[in-house]
Amino acid sequence: MAKRLIPSLNRVLVEKILPPSKTTAGILLPEKSSKLNSGKVVAVGPGTHDLSGNKIPVGVKEGDTVLLPEYGGTEVKLGDKEYHLYRDEDILGTLHD
């Protein structure tokens, strides 16, 4: 079984961030209360080429926290972890503190 996946072209491998299900005081949170579809970029492809042959780099880099669409992406399982593979243009933006 593969231990590392390197995306091709303009694809991005993302590990989704699961929101906490309860507070530090132990209060259970409803599923919809903190639904922010975000993830951490694990791997990035080399980019794609335009019609002229110029390279178009991917807009995010490894370690970025990104905002993801509600639907889409391809689910990939590596070992016991689940990842999602998105095209660069499907990622909605990056999140900063």
C-alpha positions in Angstrom: 0.0 0.0 0.0 1.2 3.5 -0.8 2.3 5.7 2.1 2.6 9.0 0.2 0.6 10.4 -2.7 2.0 13.2 -4.9 -0.9 14.8 -6.9 -0.6 15.3 -10.6 -1.0 18.5 -12.5 -3.0 21.1 -10.6 -4.5 18.9 -7.9 -4.2 19.4 -4.2 -4.4 16.7 -1.5 -6.2 18.0 1.6 -6.9 16.5 5.0 -10.2 17.8 6.3 -10.3 19.5 9.7 -13.0 18.1 11.9 -14.7 20.7 14.2 -14.8 19.8 17.9 -17.9 17.9 18.9 -17.9 19.2 22.5 -16.6 22.2 24.4 -13.8 22.0 27.0 -16.5 22.0 29.7 -18.0 18.9 28.2 -21.1 20.4 26.5 -22.0 18.6 23.3 -22.3 20.8 20.3 -24.8 20.2 17.5 -23.3 19.2 14.2 -24.5 22.3 12.4 -23.1 24.8 14.9 -19.5 25.0 13.8 -19.7 23.8 10.2 -16.8 25.4 8.4 -15.6 23.2 5.6 -11.9 23.6 5.9 -8.8 21.5 5.6 -5.0 21.4 5.7 -3.0 21.0 2.5 -0.9 17.9 2.6 0.6 17.8 -0.9 0.4 19.9 -4.1 0.9 18.9 -7.7 3.5 20.7 -9.9 0.9 22.8 -11.8 -0.5 22.7 -15.3 0.4 24.4 -18.6 -1.6 26.9 -20.7 -2.1 26.7 -24.5 1.2 28.6 -25.0 3.1 26.1 -23.0 3.7 28.4 -20.0 3.5 26.8 -16.6 0.7 27.8 -14.3 1.7 27.1 -10.7 -0.8 25.9 -8.1 -2.2 28.7 -5.9 -1.7 27.0 -2.5 1.3 25.4 -0.8 1.7 22.6 1.7 0.7 23.5 5.2 -2.0 26.1 4.1 -5.4 26.0 5.7 -8.0 26.2 2.9 -11.7 26.7 2.6 -13.3 23.8 0.7 -16.6 23.5 -1.3 -19.4 21.7 0.4 -19.4 19.0 -2.3 -16.8 17.7 -4.7 -13.3 16.3 -4.5 -12.3 12.7 -4.6 -12.0 10.8 -1.4 -8.6 9.0 -1.0 -7.7 6.6 1.8 -4.0 6.2 2.6 -3.4 3.8 5.5 -5.9 4.7 8.2 -6.3 8.3 7.2 -8.8 9.9 4.8 -7.9 12.6 2.4 -9.6 14.5 -0.3 -8.2 15.4 -3.7 -9.3 18.7 -5.3 -8.4 20.7 -8.4 -6.7 24.0 -7.6 -9.6 26.0 -9.0 -12.1 24.2 -6.8 -10.5 25.5 -3.6 -12.4 28.6 -2.4 -9.6 30.4 -0.6 -7.0 30.2 2.2 -7.8 30.8 5.9 -5.4 33.0 8.0 -5.4 33.7 11.8 
